[in-house]
Amino acid sequence: MTTRSQTLKRIPVNGSSQSSEISVFKRYRVRIERGWYEGTFSKQWFGWQFDGYRNGIQLNLIDEVYQILK
């Protein structure tokens, strides 16, 4: 997927807070309900948390995840 100067790679969301395709050193664009947000993930005791939404949200509560490649 390409959007105005950004190339995105889709990361599968499978209802779990775990994913081997997510890294703390990369940026992501995620869809939560009807909104799109950009930011990073942090590793928590339960799995991955997206820190670019309010006080953070667990991966399993996110509708779509895309890694920002450039």
Secondary structure, DSSP 8 states (H G I E B T S, - for coil): -EETTEEEEEE---SSS--TT--TTS-EEEEETTEEEEE-EEEETTEEEETTSTT-EEGGG-SEEEEE--
